[in-house]
Amino acid sequence: MNESKTYGFTTTILHSDRQKPIEHGSLHKPIHTSVTFEYKDSRELAAVFQGRQPGYRYGRQGNPTVAALEEKITRMEQGTATICFATGMAAIGAIVQALLREGDHVVSSAFLFGNTNSLWQTAAGQGIDVSMVDATDVKNVEAAITPKTRLVFVETIANPRTQVADLRRIGELCRDRGILYVVDNTMTSPYLFRPKAVGAGLVVNALTKSIAGHGNALGGSLTDTGLYDWTRFPNILDTYKRFNPPQWGMAQVRAKALRDFGGSLGPEAAHHIAVGSETMALRLERECANALALAQMLEADDRVAAVHYPGLPSHPQHGIATELFRAFGGLMSFELRADIDCFDYLNRLKLGISTSNLGDTRTLVIPVAHTIFYEMGPERRASMGIAESLIRVSVGIEDTEDLLADFRDALG
């Protein structure tokens, strides 16, 4: 593979490992299970620990298998560096652990994955001020910013109600104010959208979802796009300012969130994710086509009260999604007519599997208010637009007509 040539998305992922020598001519980076790494010259070991030369220190801070995956994610997001974590939540938690301090302020979209919402509540209890706003309009973000605002956090497509943040204009606002812009790209994936295009400084991916794609490995990542000027971030410790300024943020994250906090991705999971990522574009093409067809079918059925999918012209942010995304993703949700019980409906499905994951090859369904958003209570759910009958669907790669027939027949 010619390193100087620009290849397409899938070609780049498939041949990423081969850009560096691999043991015995393997096509995949092997699974390195060792947690320690020998240096014949102890001075070299010291140089690695002091950051004067690259190398591996201890498995908690990375190993060759995880590093190969990090390189793939960096290429996907067209960034400068990536750090992988044990889960997507560990990646988001790393931001709090490594970059925020008591008295700091965060502006976050109010339309969030339930666990991310819970994490911000935890951060608020530890002295970090968090403002939750409707990020579909940049004016709400701007109104919430204070002199102590350290970062703005949004998801591309909100889980589960599919609101789309005003991504480009929020990026422009953060650039003008010198604020770190963090975008969770999980629901779109690097294939459908690159947050770097709207000015994101850090990009989150829950690797468990579309990137791994088969429901067999947990993982998360943070990617530095190279756009944010870390000299403007007040919480960088002097210890990490010995590096070049573009490296400050990730050096501190790797130390504080991996070395100190230990949210490390294991090599076996990294291997599963890396192999799964090779077919991401192929899977997403089918998932997006299936999701659009399913959304259109359900919207046309009078037994369905509402359908939430950015690919529908009726979606409030359809224009933004059309402008920014290659396609509209595999996540959708819908509400049944009041006389149809959501549990009975789900139990009649033959292909839709009642479970909690996203981005699988199989179609997965869950009654949102009664499960993953239950702890929030009815008032908070209502503020997020989550109806008691809301069903979230992570659309898989099944044959389209089989999938449509299953969801149609279950309506009774």
ABEGO torsion letter per residue (X at the ends): XBAABBBBAAAAAAAAAAABBBBGGBABBBBBABABBBBABAAAAAAAAAGABBEBABAAAEBAAAAAAAAAAAAAAGBABBBBBABAAAAAAAAAAAABBBGBBBBBBABBBAAAAAAAAAAAAAGBBBBBBBAABAAAAAAABBAABABBBBBABBOAAGBBBBAAAAAAAAAAAGBBBBBBAAAAEAAABBAAAAGBABBBBBAABAAAGAGABBBBBBBBAGABBAAABAABBAAAAABBAAAAAAAAAAAAAAAAAGBBBBAAAAAAAAAAAAAAAAAAAAAAAAAAAAAAAAAABAABABBBBAABAABAAAAAAAAABABAEABBBBBBBAABBAAAAAAABAABBBBABBGBABBBBBBAAABAAAAAEAAAAAAAGBBAABBBBBBBABBAAAAAAAAAAAAX
